[in-house]
């Protein structure tokens, strides 16, 4: 089911990652949840899809266009969050080779 608005897309993302992300709830999980919410919002604004409808080109678009202005450490954290989302969806193994360096700036 497609989300009807940004808020629903963010709730779908939170539901998806709720039991998948491990670590201390006060730090790592909260930070990943915030980044995942940002990812859900960006992808919904551009493609009107929620996390259960993500396609490879949409994830590539996010990593290429929405993380360019970030420092490399922040880009990497977004990459890790995207990886966590894709693992929760069961798509990471299929898409890993095509996303390998997507978070890195071109040299």
MODELLER restraints for C-alpha pairs under 7 A, 6 or more apart:
rsr = mdl.restraints
at = mdl.atoms
rsr.add(forms.Gaussian(group=physical.xy_distance, feature=features.Distance(at['CA:2:A'], at['CA:49:A']), mean=6.06, stdev=0.5))
rsr.add(forms.Gaussian(group=physical.xy_distance, feature=features.Distance(at['CA:2:A'], at['CA:50:A']), mean=6.00, stdev=0.5))
rsr.add(forms.Gaussian(group=physical.xy_distance, feature=features.Distance(at['CA:3:A'], at['CA:9:A']), mean=5.33, stdev=0.5))
rsr.add(forms.Gaussian(group=physical.xy_distance, feature=features.Distance(at['CA:3:A'], at['CA:49:A']), mean=6.66, stdev=0.5))
rsr.add(forms.Gaussian(group=physical.xy_distance, feature=features.Distance(at['CA:3:A'], at['CA:50:A']), mean=5.77, stdev=0.5))
rsr.add(forms.Gaussian(group=physical.xy_distance, feature=features.Distance(at['CA:6:A'], at['CA:41:A']), mean=5.71, stdev=0.5))
rsr.add(forms.Gaussian(group=physical.xy_distance, feature=features.Distance(at['CA:6:A'], at['CA:44:A']), mean=6.19, stdev=0.5))
rsr.add(forms.Gaussian(group=physical.xy_distance, feature=features.Distance(at['CA:9:A'], at['CA:40:A']), mean=5.91, stdev=0.5))
rsr.add(forms.Gaussian(group=physical.xy_distance, feature=features.Distance(at['CA:9:A'], at['CA:41:A']), mean=6.88, stdev=0.5))
rsr.add(forms.Gaussian(group=physical.xy_distance, feature=features.Distance(at['CA:9:A'], at['CA:44:A']), mean=6.81, stdev=0.5))
rsr.add(forms.Gaussian(group=physical.xy_distance, feature=features.Distance(at['CA:9:A'], at['CA:50:A']), mean=4.84, stdev=0.5))
rsr.add(forms.Gaussian(group=physical.xy_distance, feature=features.Distance(at['CA:10:A'], at['CA:37:A']), mean=5.17, stdev=0.5))
rsr.add(forms.Gaussian(group=physical.xy_distance, feature=features.Distance(at['CA:10:A'], at['CA:40:A']), mean=5.56, stdev=0.5))
rsr.add(forms.Gaussian(group=physical.xy_distance, feature=features.Distance(at['CA:10:A'], at['CA:41:A']), mean=6.52, stdev=0.5))
rsr.add(forms.Gaussian(group=physical.xy_distance, feature=features.Distance(at['CA:12:A'], at['CA:50:A']), mean=6.86, stdev=0.5))
rsr.add(forms.Gaussian(group=physical.xy_distance, feature=features.Distance(at['CA:12:A'], at['CA:51:A']), mean=6.73, stdev=0.5))
rsr.add(forms.Gaussian(group=physical.xy_distance, feature=features.Distance(at['CA:13:A'], at['CA:36:A']), mean=6.69, stdev=0.5))
rsr.add(forms.Gaussian(group=physical.xy_distance, feature=features.Distance(at['CA:13:A'], at['CA:37:A']), mean=6.69, stdev=0.5))
rsr.add(forms.Gaussian(group=physical.xy_distance, feature=features.Distance(at['CA:13:A'], at['CA:40:A']), mean=6.60, stdev=0.5))
rsr.add(forms.Gaussian(group=physical.xy_distance, feature=features.Distance(at['CA:13:A'], at['CA:51:A']), mean=5.91, stdev=0.5))
rsr.add(forms.Gaussian(group=physical.xy_distance, feature=features.Distance(at['CA:14:A'], at['CA:33:A']), mean=6.70, stdev=0.5))
rsr.add(forms.Gaussian(group=physical.xy_distance, feature=features.Distance(at['CA:16:A'], at['CA:88:A']), mean=6.82, stdev=0.5))
rsr.add(forms.Gaussian(group=physical.xy_distance, feature=features.Distance(at['CA:17:A'], at['CA:85:A']), mean=6.83, stdev=0.5))
rsr.add(forms.Gaussian(group=physical.xy_distance, feature=features.Distance(at['CA:17:A'], at['CA:88:A']), mean=6.85, stdev=0.5))
rsr.add(forms.Gaussian(group=physical.xy_distance, feature=features.Distance(at['CA:20:A'], at['CA:88:A']), mean=6.50, stdev=0.5))
rsr.add(forms.Gaussian(group=physical.xy_distance, feature=features.Distance(at['CA:21:A'], at['CA:29:A']), mean=6.30, stdev=0.5))
rsr.add(forms.Gaussian(group=physical.xy_distance, feature=features.Distance(at['CA:22:A'], at['CA:29:A']), mean=6.76, stdev=0.5))
rsr.add(forms.Gaussian(group=physical.xy_distance, feature=features.Distance(at['CA:23:A'], at['CA:29:A']), mean=6.19, stdev=0.5))
rsr.add(forms.Gaussian(group=physical.xy_distance, feature=features.Distance(at['CA:32:A'], at['CA:81:A']), mean=6.08, stdev=0.5))
rsr.add(forms.Gaussian(group=physical.xy_distance, feature=features.Distance(at['CA:35:A'], at['CA:78:A']), mean=6.73, stdev=0.5))
rsr.add(forms.Gaussian(group=physical.xy_distance, feature=features.Distance(at['CA:35:A'], at['CA:81:A']), mean=6.91, stdev=0.5))
rsr.add(forms.Gaussian(group=physical.xy_distance, feature=features.Distance(at['CA:36:A'], at['CA:81:A']), mean=6.43, stdev=0.5))
rsr.add(forms.Gaussian(group=physical.xy_distance, feature=features.Distance(at['CA:40:A'], at['CA:50:A']), mean=6.62, stdev=0.5))
rsr.add(forms.Gaussian(group=physical.xy_distance, feature=features.Distance(at['CA:40:A'], at['CA:51:A']), mean=6.74, stdev=0.5))
rsr.add(forms.Gaussian(group=physical.xy_distance, feature=features.Distance(at['CA:43:A'], at['CA:49:A']), mean=6.64, stdev=0.5))
rsr.add(forms.Gaussian(group=physical.xy_distance, feature=features.Distance(at['CA:44:A'], at['CA:50:A']), mean=6.29, stdev=0.5))
rsr.add(forms.Gaussian(group=physical.xy_distance, feature=features.Distance(at['CA:56:A'], at['CA:95:A']), mean=6.90, stdev=0.5))
rsr.add(forms.Gaussian(group=physical.xy_distance, feature=features.Distance(at['CA:60:A'], at['CA:99:A']), mean=6.81, stdev=0.5))
rsr.add(forms.Gaussian(group=physical.xy_distance, feature=features.Distance(at['CA:60:A'], at['CA:102:A']), mean=6.60, stdev=0.5))
rsr.add(forms.Gaussian(group=physical.xy_distance, feature=features.Distance(at['CA:63:A'], at['CA:102:A']), mean=6.03, stdev=0.5))
rsr.add(forms.Gaussian(group=physical.xy_distance, feature=features.Distance(at['CA:63:A'], at['CA:103:A']), mean=5.43, stdev=0.5))
rsr.add(forms.Gaussian(group=physical.xy_distance, feature=features.Distance(at['CA:64:A'], at['CA:102:A']), mean=6.33, stdev=0.5))
rsr.add(forms.Gaussian(group=physical.xy_distance, feature=features.Distance(at['CA:64:A'], at['CA:103:A']), mean=6.52, stdev=0.5))
rsr.add(forms.Gaussian(group=physical.xy_distance, feature=features.Distance(at['CA:67:A'], at['CA:75:A']), mean=5.66, stdev=0.5))
rsr.add(forms.Gaussian(group=physical.xy_distance, feature=features.Distance(at['CA:68:A'], at['CA:105:A']), mean=6.86, stdev=0.5))
rsr.add(forms.Gaussian(group=physical.xy_distance, feature=features.Distance(at['CA:75:A'], at['CA:103:A']), mean=5.93, stdev=0.5))
rsr.add(forms.Gaussian(group=physical.xy_distance, feature=features.Distance(at['CA:76:A'], at['CA:103:A']), mean=6.51, stdev=0.5))
rsr.add(forms.Gaussian(group=physical.xy_distance, feature=features.Distance(at['CA:79:A'], at['CA:103:A']), mean=6.01, stdev=0.5))
rsr.add(forms.Gaussian(group=physical.xy_distance, feature=features.Distance(at['CA:83:A'], at['CA:92:A']), mean=6.58, stdev=0.5))
rsr.add(forms.Gaussian(group=physical.xy_distance, feature=features.Distance(at['CA:86:A'], at['CA:92:A']), mean=4.84, stdev=0.5))
